[in-house]
Amino acid sequence: MRTFARWLLAGSMMFAGISHLFWARREFQAQVPDFTTKAMDKDAVVVASGVVEVMLGAALVVLPASRRTIGAILAAFFVAVFPGNIEQYAKRRDGFGLDTDRKRLVRLFFQPVLVAWAFWSTRDPK
């Protein structure tokens, strides 16, 4: 079950990362916090995070011996991007069908699920 969950997470990460680079760039820009634009523009943040997502997703598959480390890095990545989700909610930015305050708020509760998924799927069963 963990292997399936890890591969599903890997595929999801690679799909999301590729979508950052191509068809969903504008949608992802709604989640980029304004404070990041002091260092680079929103599109650059979206592209960089997409590249990281593809790399992490691929690493989950091609580096099985390092899956615990990759899982921890992926969990940290999910925590690192959470301020963007908060800002999307706080500033009422639409994106990916999150066009109401309620939908944006519910989305916030899925981030801890992703963190848990990254940890659980990359650990050995006890």
Summary of the structure (lengths in Angstrom):
residues: 126
radius of gyration: 14.8
end to end distance: 13.3
largest distance: 45.4
contacts: 363
relative contact order: 0.17
helix: 77%
strand: 0%
